[in-house]
Amino acid sequence: MAPPTAAALARQTNDLDAFWLPFTPNRAFKRAPRLIARAKGMHYFTPDGRAVVDGLAGLWCSNADHNRDPIVAAIRDQAAELDYAAAFHFAHAKSFELASRVAALAPGDLNRVFFCNSGSEAVDTALKIALAYHNVRGEGSRTRLIGRERGYHGVGFGGISVGGIVNNRKFFGTLLAGVDHLPATYSREHQAFSKGEPEWGAHLADELERIVALHSASTIAAVIVEPMAGSTGVLAPPKGYLERLRAICDKHGILLIFDEVITGFGRLGHAFAAERYGVTPDLLCFAKGVNSGAVPMGGVIAREGVYEAFMHGPEHAIELFHGYTYSAHPLACAAGLAALDLYRDENLFERARRLEPRYAEAAMTLKGLPGVLDVRAIGIAAGIDLAPRPGGPGERGYEAMERAFHDEDLVIRITGDTLAVAPPLIVSDDEIGQIFEKVARVIRAVA
Ligand SMILES: Cc1ncc(COP(=O)(O)O)c(C=O)c1O
């Protein structure tokens, strides 16, 4: 085929066809696009200049809000000074600085930070470290990974294997072998309209004992859970659940992995949910909020003993055969340091903790609206279950998201007929009220 002429290239249009959007119904989107042109603070701006409240902190990531000057400046300066440095066998100073700062925020001896570029990579990294940890200690029979129903751990093969969302799994073949799942911790019957951690459900952690009895602990490497399951609709852990999971893992030599991709960096009023619950996992996955969503970044924090298990053999030999070209990318690290400064200087985690009761109270005003089956609130996050329309699951939720954007100037998240609302941590008291008034109008409109 002849190369395109200059005239043909000049005729090329910038239309919506080429981009295959992720986790988006492409045809519906392209019929009525929701385009965002710029952002500042709590707001997005559409190409025609309409201000839209960001009720989801980006995608659970812009915890310090959008386009913060210090983060923008840090990225700009870093790009001018060092755009990239080889990530294997070489390193740059900010990667060490950020690792130290992240480790200092984590509880206990969660001291060693491995960087990657997303939550999905963080999960796959943690699962691989867990498998390799047992291997290097001579317990190579521990190959099973235990996830949880309704869990979301990103979209890598590891993450969808331990994840518990049917549509994220059923199209993609046989996934990883040797995976089992704990039951979800949610029960509407026992937990409806919970503020914070529900009273009912700690006993569901004991299901791990059943799984151990079935497979033998000697075959199980790790258990992975989100302390609060965000993507399937803000499911807080029942009181005492995580403590019980920790105790059972300890009893059987199983590593406990917390996926804190959403809960990390303030969403539950602490640097990490591990701190809120006083439960220290062996591996902790983070991403999103580490640099307020400004540059792709993720990571895994390992306890001292996990890291130490690998530090044997000849010194010139690689200890863990894993890593990414963009692990600890200089722009991501620079943005991370600036974001952590903002979180510290503006006390954003404490702020979230202080606002939590007000946030929950505002979310609960939705109780009793037509079609509202449940409202859950924890930290600066709320999940609202709407009744599916007969014969059309997900339709009401989708319309709610569209109406929120087009009619109420509000971005919210949907999973099926469940809405999630989780604005940046700088949200004000008044803005919380306004956001839930908008959500209430949307719910009435889709009734
Ligand atoms: C708990 C959890 N783990 C992993 C991921 C995947 O992160 P990413 O989309 O950055 O790969 C997400 C994303 O929402 C998440 O909520």
The ligand as an ORCA input file, in Angstrom:
! r2SCAN-3c Opt
* xyz 0 1
  C      -8.555     -2.289     45.301
  C      -8.047     -2.084     43.923
  N      -7.005     -2.811     43.485
  C      -6.487     -2.656     42.267
  C      -7.002     -1.721     41.407
  C      -6.435     -1.587     40.034
  O      -5.774     -0.390     39.873
  P      -5.369      0.121     38.410
  O      -6.634      0.481     37.712
  O      -4.461      1.288     38.701
  O      -4.643     -0.988     37.747
  C      -8.066     -0.921     41.818
  C      -8.639      0.093     40.921
  O      -9.654      0.680     41.176
  C      -8.612     -1.116     43.097
  O      -9.661     -0.428     43.526
*
